[in-house]
Amino acid sequence: MTELPYRSLSARKAVPSYWHRPGEQICLHLGESPFPPTESVQQAIRDAASVANYYPDTNAVALRDDLAGYVGHKVRPEQIIVGNGSDDLIQLVVQTFLSKGGTVVSFEPTFFYYGFCTAREGERYAPMFRRRADRYNVPGMEEIHSHLQKEKPDLVFLANPNNPTGGLVDRQHVLQLLEWTPGILVVDECYFEFAGLSVVDLIHEHENLIVLRSLSKGFSLAGVRIGYAVACRERIDAMERMALTFPVNAIAQTAARAALRETEIMRERIRQIVAWRKNLACELIRLGLDVFPSHTNFLLVCSGLLNKIPDDCALRLSERGILVSDQTHTPGIEGTALRITVGTPGQLERLLQEIREFVTGN
Ligand SMILES: Cc1ncc(COP(=O)(O)O)c(C=O)c1O
């Protein structure tokens, strides 16, 4: 079992909020949307603030109704639980379904919180590793099969698309994983709005599937904190028994409902971000860097054949007011690597000017 560097850290220390000053800095390090909440979402937040003396709906009935409509595939509100961001639901899944002495499997490099929550419970984290030579796709299915047979995990986490590598696993792979996973398979679709691919319809036939989603990325609501999980009724009931009384505050519930009324605006914004991502990838490749295929709102960028990313690149960029995520020490990442969120064209132009100077000396 590999020791992961964040074991001894608190979740807060693992996220570099101490150098995060939107407005003064170009923030391309946390996968946030460059678009602010729409005007009507902002108005809904102001309206909700004026009645914040009342408790929120503990069951978030109206929001779960709206989410069921958005998710589609005959998903019913009672098959959904909402949380304070999908982070909250990852923790809830681990607390609810990981038994004493149990094991969690995932595919590193991946979202740090799966390993972090497992370690916090004092249980075994036995990830498999993606390889750079395989473009950070998940390992071969035979390898996965024997790992699952050996480890017999309570939980398998698959971020799809994956953070920080950006890649996507197809439906056939997920179906195979569902069949082989002895416990629960959690498919984290935090970036669903960018990828367009979902397995949420499979919850009707597979009781061992939990799908996680978020309004942080596609819906521009990272600061409001709304995530949701979709699964069969029994799994959702089990999670509800472990959840806080008021997991999602009233302002967040109202903001989420307002955002869900504007899916067309959201989709148009996604189209723009995807176009900007493609341009950014072309420019970085032109600089001789290695850019991994992404189905998200960020790119993983490594040193390439032609040019190297200096080890202190993220630090030097931060000194010039541009924050990117240094992934060099992320478990499973080979070589120097940056995760760059797709910002606005103006922000990306600034970023490219600096990177060009660091990697080519011009
Ligand atoms: C794969 C993945 N899952 C979950 C999250 C957490 O998102 P949130 O708690 O904002 O919903 C993130 C955040 O970056 C992520 O990349």
Ligand as a Chemical Component Dictionary entry (heavy atoms), coordinates in Angstrom:
data_LIG
# 
_chem_comp.id                   LIG 
_chem_comp.type                 NON-POLYMER 
_chem_comp.pdbx_formal_charge   0 
_chem_comp.three_letter_code    LIG 
# 
loop_
_chem_comp_atom.comp_id 
_chem_comp_atom.atom_id 
_chem_comp_atom.alt_atom_id 
_chem_comp_atom.type_symbol 
_chem_comp_atom.charge 
_chem_comp_atom.model_Cartn_x 
_chem_comp_atom.model_Cartn_y 
_chem_comp_atom.model_Cartn_z 
_chem_comp_atom.pdbx_ordinal 
LIG C1 C1 C 0 -13.784 14.744 -8.891 1  
LIG C2 C2 C 0 -14.276 15.725 -7.872 2  
LIG N1 N1 N 0 -15.233 15.351 -7.019 3  
LIG C3 C3 C 0 -15.716 16.193 -6.094 4  
LIG C4 C4 C 0 -15.228 17.483 -5.979 5  
LIG C5 C5 C 0 -15.789 18.380 -4.915 6  
LIG O1 O1 O 0 -16.642 19.319 -5.461 7  
LIG P1 P1 P 0 -17.673 20.132 -4.582 8  
LIG O2 O2 O 0 -17.466 19.722 -3.142 9  
LIG O3 O3 O 0 -17.371 21.555 -4.817 10 
LIG O4 O4 O 0 -19.038 19.722 -5.056 11 
LIG C6 C6 C 0 -14.227 17.928 -6.841 12 
LIG C7 C7 C 0 -13.700 19.293 -6.739 13 
LIG O5 O5 O 0 -12.836 19.753 -7.392 14 
LIG C8 C8 C 0 -13.741 17.024 -7.817 15 
LIG O6 O6 O 0 -12.781 17.385 -8.679 16 
# 
loop_
_chem_comp_bond.comp_id 
_chem_comp_bond.atom_id_1 
_chem_comp_bond.atom_id_2 
_chem_comp_bond.value_order 
_chem_comp_bond.pdbx_ordinal 
LIG C1 C2 SING 1  
LIG C2 N1 SING 2  
LIG C2 C8 DOUB 3  
LIG N1 C3 DOUB 4  
LIG C3 C4 SING 5  
LIG C4 C5 SING 6  
LIG C4 C6 DOUB 7  
LIG C5 O1 SING 8  
LIG O1 P1 SING 9  
LIG P1 O2 DOUB 10 
LIG P1 O3 SING 11 
LIG P1 O4 SING 12 
LIG C6 C7 SING 13 
LIG C6 C8 SING 14 
LIG C7 O5 DOUB 15 
LIG C8 O6 SING 16 
# 
